[in-house]
Amino acid sequence: MITIHSPQQPASPGPEPGPGGVGASPVPSPGPGGGRAPAPAKAGGEEGARRGEGRDESVWLFLAFNAFLVFSLLDGGLWFAKTFVVRLPWLFAWVASLKGLVALGSSLLTLVVIALISSYRGLPWGWLVPTLAVSVWAGLWYLPLPGLLAWPNVEFVGAVAALGAGIWTVLRLRKRLGYHGFPRGAFAGCHFSWGRTGWSTLAHVFGLLPAAVVYLAVSGSVMVERISAGFVQLRLSGLYVEARTYQREGRKVLLLPTAHIAAPDFYANLVREVPKRGSVLLPEGVTDHRTILGTRVTYSGPAKAMGVVEQPDFEHTLPSEVRSVDADLSDFAPATQMFLKRVFRGFQRWSEGDGAGAAEIFLDLPAPDLAQLREDILSKRNARVVEGILREVEHFECVVVPWGAAHMPGIEQRLLASAFQRTGFREVRVVPWSLFFSRGVSAP
């Protein structure tokens, strides 16, 4: 429990305190962030008149700094509390909701404290550097950790970091200032500065903001490459995929990571090395024999909005024989069917030009069962396509698999386990970033 004390008034008579007793506050040791010791108000002086006329800003500074510290500690502590009550659904739901509210409050207070540090001179902000760093990192989704660890482990690291930084700050304040939080007297000499505000704004716009963009770009690239096993890569010039070749006993398999929408030249470049003879095509495409969706799935809406094109039907553009190996929608769990039905209905509205209707559908989507969704969308279909590869490779010299990039790590893992060896690769650009900058992206 954190206790926050206000400094006591000295026994001996002193200068007349300003509003809130600022002038009578004890003198704390200066903090690492430049916090100044409060100075007694000068009776009749210009500064005393100024303080007497306006509001006592030290109250708000005192509340903001301590509230941020408390919320940061609660944010980390509630994660551990949530894990302890996971077997009690009613209590877990309550703690999880409280954790979400505290996390939101912590994020807002982070912005408030950063704004105060950027505008006020003399604040003891140095004590909060570790806690602020962790809070900003949380706002950046703990990148690049999601690409290295499962999300529960990422949350654990974040909770430990938040608690550790908060406890370190409390212990340091207790040791140096004698309080378990920031005493009000530590803010008595602080004042707003237009000069500091201006320089801080310039530093944020031309320093911190570009640094954050670079950090997000580098971390995102590491995360995407790791999650996709290198099949998807973010480069300065655009988004790339890596087409790979595998061989076993003289027979070849081409894994061609594709995308539902891409730059116009992507699809031709992707299939450029497909043999004209002796090959079989295993196209991606979930069938709907029971008419569960009731309509053909199309991505023309988002493609048009982004200035790109929709994926063509490779079975109509390649000279290879075609074998259908994908799953039928009826093979999926009912919850997955309903979720996909609503998603595709949104894409259909978008393609018909009803952007408002599409946005309404997407915003109203229920939270899916991620484990079941992954089982149906990835695991089941990956197993089917690998079965098709192993069957068709006995009859054809080359098996061509143009499937979505998300499927490729699982397919590759099964191929390597079946004695295939990776013998080659080439990079294909899906879309250049310049395409978006030159055209822009329109909303649904």
C-alpha positions, -999 to 999 in steps of 0.1 A, spaced: 0 0 0 13 34 -9 9 62 16 12 98 5 19 124 32 16 161 30 44 180 47 37 192 82 38 229 92 69 239 111 64 247 148 83 280 147 66 310 130 76 316 95 66 335 64 29 338 56 22 308 34 5 312 1 -26 292 -9 -23 256 1 6 262 24 32 263 -3 53 288 14 54 267 46 63 234 30 96 218 42 125 217 18 129 183 2 161 171 -13 164 180 -49 154 151 -72 172 138 -103 147 155 -126 155 190 -114 129 194 -87 137 226 -68 133 232 -31 102 255 -24 110 291 -15 91 311 11 66 335 -4 78 371 -3 52 392 15 42 422 -6 66 411 -34 56 407 -70 60 369 -69 39 367 -37 12 388 -53 12 366 -84 9 334 -63 -18 349 -41 -39 359 -71 -38 327 -91 -46 291 -84 -21 269 -66 -7 248 -94 14 227 -71 -18 209 -60 -25 197 -96 11 187 -102 12 168 -69 -20 150 -78 -10 141 -113 24 127 -104 11 106 -75 -19 94 -95 3 83 -123 25 64 -99 -4 47 -82 -21 37 -115 12 23 -129 15 1 -98 -21 -10 -100 -18 -18 -137 10 -43 -130 -5 -57 -98 -40 -63 -113 -24 -85 -141 -12 -109 -114 -45 -107 -96 -62 -116 -128 -41 -147 -132 -49 -158 -96 -86 -157 -101 -88 -172 -136 -107 -203 -123 -134 -180 -109 -152 -167 -140 -173 -140 -122 -144 -127 -103 -120 -129 -133 -144 -109 -154 -146 -82 -127 -108 -80 -123 -102 -80 -160 -127 -51 -165 -110 -32 -137 -76 -40 -152 -88 -25 -185 -100 7 -168 -68 11 -149 -47 5 -180 -67 32 -198 -62 56 -168 -25 49 -167 -22 56 -205 -41 89 -201 -20 99 -171 12 91 -190 2 117 -216 -7 142 -188 27 138 -170 46 140 -203 28 172 -211 35 186 -177 72 178 -179 73 195 -213 58 227 -199 68 232 -163 103 240 -149 115 224 -117 94 193 -117 110 162 -100 104 141 -132 137 122 -129 121 98 -104 95 88 -129 118 80 -159 117 41 -155 79 41 -149 73 65 -178 95 44 -201 75 12 -193 42 30 -198 53 43 -232 65 9 -241 31 -6 -232 15 20 -255 37 7 -283 23 -29 -276 56 -40 -261 71 -43 -295 90 -63 -306 81 -89 -279 49 -101 -296 70 -115 -324 92 -134 -299 68 -145 -272 32 -156 -268 9 -127 -258 4 -140 -222 41 -140 -217 44 -105 -232 17 -93 -207 37 -110 -179 69 -92 -189 49 -59 -191 34 -64 -156 68 -73 -140 83 -42 -157 55 -19 -145 56 -32 -109 94 -32 -108 96 4 -121 69 16 -97 84 -1 -67 118 13 -75 104 48 -77 86 44 -44 117 31 -26 139 58 -40 114 85 -29 112 70 5 150 69 8 157 104 -5 126 124 5 111 103 33 78 97 16 62 68 -2 51 92 -30 58 128 -41 54 153 -13 35 184 -22 64 206 -13 84 191 -41 63 211 -66 62 244 -48 89 260 -68 76 247 -102 62 271 -127 49 271 -163 73 282 -190 64 291 -226 101 287 -235 102 251 -222 69 243 -239 82 255 -272 115 237 -271 98 205 -259 73 207 -287 101 209 -312 119 180 -295 88 159 -297 80 167 -333 115 165 -347 131 141 -323 108 117 -303 81 113 -330 106 103 -358 123 80 -332 90 64 -324 82 58 -361 116 42 -366 112 21 -335 78 9 -347 90 2 -382 120 -18 -370 101 -36 -343 72 -43 -367 96 -57 -393 113 -80 -367 79 -92 -354 64 -98 -389 95 -117 -401 96 -138 -370 59 -147 -370 59 -155 -407 91 -175 -405 106 -151 -430 79 -155 -456 68 -119 -451 93 -90 -448 90 -53 -444 116 -33 -462 121 4 -468 109 0 -504 78 -20 -496 62 -52 -485 78 -84 -497 72 -121 -496 97 -149 -501 88 -177 -526 106 -209 -517 115 -241 -535 117 -276 -519 129 -309 -534 127 -346 -526 139 -374 -548 140 -351 -579 104 -338 -573 99 -301 -566 74 -281 -546 69 -243 -550 55 -224 -520 43 -191 -534 30 -168 -505 3 -147 -520 -21 -120 -508 -58 -112 -515 -48 -78 -528 -15 -65 -541 2 -43 -567 -8 -51 -603 26 -66 -612 29 -88 -580 9 -119 -592 27 -121 -626 61 -119 -608 51 -145 -582 43 -172 -607 70 -163 -632 90 -195 -625 62 -220 -626 70 -247 -652 48 -248 -683 48 -286 -683 47 -314 -657 32 -292 -629 0 -293 -609 -16 -264 -592 -32 -267 -557 -50 -233 -554 -63 -218 -522 -100 -214 -520 -125 -226 -494 -156 -241 -511 -192 -235 -500 -211 -265 -512 -239 -259 -487 -243 -222 -495 -236 -211 -460 -223 -177 -472 -248 -173 -500 -225 -150 -520 -191 -150 -537 -163 -136 -515 -147 -105 -531 -120 -81 -520 -126 -56 -548 -137 -29 -522 -104 -27 -502 -84 -32 -534 -100 -2 -550 -96 19 -519 -59 11 -517 -52 15 -554 -42 -22 -559 -58 -52 -575 -76 -83 -563 -59 -117 -566 -67 -134 -599 -78 -171 -602 -45 -188 -609 -62 -219 -622 -73 -197 -652 -40 -181 -658 -15 -209 -654 -10 -239 -678 -8 -264 -649 -33 -290 -641 -55 -282 -611 -64 -302 -580 -87 -288 -554 -75 -297 -519 -89 -268 -497 -116 -273 -471 -153 -266 -474 -169 -240 -451 -191 -268 -436 -159 -283 -422 -155 -254 -398 -170 -250 -363 -204 -231 -363 -188 -201 -344 -162 -198 -372 -188 -200 -399 -208 -172 -383 -178 -150 -378 -166 -155 -414 -201 -149 -427 -202 -115 -410 -167 -106 -422 -174 -115 -458 -207 -96 -456 -187 -65 -447 -163 -70 -476 -193 -75 -499 -209 -42 -487 -175 -25 -492 -172 -38 -527 -208 -26 -535 -198 9 -525 -216 9 -492 -187 20 -470 -209 31 -441 -226 -3 -440 -193 -21 -442 -178 -1 -413 -209 -8 -392 -205 -45 -398 -168 -45 -390 -172 -24 -358 -200 -47 -346 -181 -79 -350 -181 -101 -319 -149 -112 -303 -140 -145 -320 -127 -177 -304 -91 -173 -315 -81 -208 -307 -110 -223 -327 -104 -197 -355 -68 -207 -358 -77 -244 -358 -102 -240 -386 -85 -213 -408 -49 -225 -405 -43 -259 -389 -71 -279 -407 -64 -263 -441 -26 -267 -438 -30 -304 -431 -52 -308 -462 -29 -290 -485 1 -310 -473 -18 -342 -478 -24 -330 -514 12 -321 -519 24 -355 -508 -2 -372 -530 4 -352 -561 42 -351 -559 41 -388 -568 25 -380 -602 40 -346 -612 75 -332 -614 64 -299 -597 36 -290 -573 27 -254 -572 11 -240 -540 0 -203 -542 -16 -199 -508 -18 -170 -483 14 -161 -465 -1 -169 -431 -3 -206 -441 33 -209 -453 52 -215 -419 29 -244 -411 31 -259 -446 69 -256 -446 72 -273 -412 52 -303 -424 72 -305 -457 105 -305 -439 92 -332 -416 84 -352 -447 121 -353 -459 118 -323 -483 148 -299 -484 146 -262 -491 167 -256 -522 160 -220 -532 141 -188 -526 135 -155 -542 119 -122 -530 88 -108 -546 75 -73 -538 38 -73 -529 34 -36 -529 57 -5 -528 50 20 -500 53 48 -526 20 35 -541 1 46 -509 20 79 -506 13 89 -542 -24 79 -541 -35 77 -505 -60 53 -490 -97 60 -490 -119 49 -461 -147 23 -466 
